[in-house]
Amino acid sequence: LFDNDFDEEELNQFNPLSQIEINLNGNGSRHLTFDFRRIKEEKRTVRIIASVNDITEKILLEKDLEETKEENKRKMDWLLCILNVEPVMLREFIKTANEEIHHVDEVLKGLEQKEQTLELLDSIYRSIHTIKGNASLLELDFFAEKAHQAEDKIAELREKDQITLMDINELLEQTNNLQSVYDEVKGLLDQISQIHDQFRPKRSHEQNMLIKSLTKLVK
């Protein structure tokens, strides 16, 4: 590099340190960029100056922005799925899903009793399968996918001679994911309900109150 007549832009094309991440011994990491400039004497490069910039904040902001975009897109996709379901069927699905998830939570507490393991797994599987079937029927694919993942975990445990605490925790993680999806769907429904309430026709007593207020204002 010293003996070749590259300009600064060409010099930085050879830079393997254009952007690197450095771990700080358990104190997080930093993102750094390196920029190189020549110092010449009599048209000959005698030194190269390297400047280092910490762009960690910029990288983290970009990452947060991208995650926010993905999260908003996901919620919008879920919302469109929900709005395509008949309200009566949606209410019944939410009610049934809540009951089945509660049942799964109760059954999971007994999995440590080895003699009842297979029976309890079958009971959990039936509840998860019910949720998956109902979600698929309503084309709530994101919900059905989470239930399917829990089903796969149960199928895996059925093949084991002995179920460990780690196995139970992994299954618990799957059911917690299902609970999180349920809570989020319930939250979206509450938001839709609030919007609906804002635009519903005014009741007669509300209209009368408005008329009285306007009358006082005119007087």
C-alpha angles and dihedrals in degrees: 000000000000093000097043121084098233121153119227095268092051091044092057091053086071091051112118088183097061088125128356138166119228123198114219104210098274095326095101126262138280130217114222135184126200126209124189129208130181128234110205133194118190091349091306125113109239101165141013119215117210120201120196124206127191107222096168094119092050092050092048092049091050090049092049091049092051092047090049091051091050092047092050091048091050092050091048091052090050091047092053090051091051094048090055091061122089108253094233093052091044092053090049091049092051091048093049094043091052091051093048094047090050089050091051091052091053094047093048089064090066099049093099089071099091098199091060098040099108093044092050092047090052090051092051091046092054092053093047091046090052091054091046093049094049092046091050091049090056091042092243089148096170089059093044091051093057090049090049091055090054090049091054090052092051091049089053092051092049089065094055123097091212130022116217131204088255090057091052091049091051091051089046089054090054093050090046088055088053090050090051091053090049092050091049093049089048089051092051090050091051089052091050090049092052091051090049091051091053091056101037118116114273117256118241095254090051090052091049091051090052092050092050091049092050091048091054090047092052092049 
